[in-house]
Amino acid sequence: MKRIGFLWMAATLAVAGVTGCATKNYVRTQTAPIVEHTDQLDQKTQANNQKIHEVDSRAQDGIGKAQTAAEQAAQNAQGATQAAGQANEAANDAVHRADSLDSVVKGLDQFKQVADVTVTFGFDKAMLTSDDKEQLDGFAAQLGSAKSYILEVTGGTDSIGSPQYNYDLSQRRADAVVQYLASKYGVAPHRFYLIGIGEDQAVADNKTRDGRKQNRRVQVQLLSNMHDNDQNAQPSQPSTPAVNPGSGR
């Protein structure tokens, strides 16, 4: 009897052990796909976060570039506006000078040269030396007694360099002379007529060093309106002979 009871208990424990192992295997079988799927979701989440971060970085970089481009465009627009304003002022000044010059040209036959001076410049230079200023001072001493005059200022260069550069250089040289005479002697702007001739109308041979030096010049001519001067002069009154009432035949 005791033996039968022992066998029954042993069988019960064996069944329980088999059942327990079967339950664990079942749990493993059911949970393994879930764990694997969870790992995959974690990996996908990390990948998505990485992509979001990359997209955000590119977006921020794009926004920064767009802002920089917008600021540059605004600066360019402002510069264009300023350039347009300067061009308009230059055009108005050119029209004014053309009108003034036209009025002078109409009576140019009345203007005669009464004095002139020439100053020379170093190679590719547009600054007056002390010797240049001394020559201009001597020339300007005659302006005090001049009436109805204009100053024709002609700038020139040698033949070295491009024609356009030489035109600009000759203009700068003429400007230097005009600024000196205007600031020191108070010559009104309307009395100046500048001509930048560049390398044209050379006064000496550009093949020699001395010739090139002579061509790097600014010539100033004092032209006086002789017609106005004649009108301003007081005409002399003819003398009337005295009459002696007692004389006669």
Summary of the structure (lengths in Angstrom):
residues: 249
radius of gyration: 50.4
end to end distance: 211.0
largest distance: 211.0
contacts: 589
relative contact order: 0.10
helix: 65%
strand: 12%
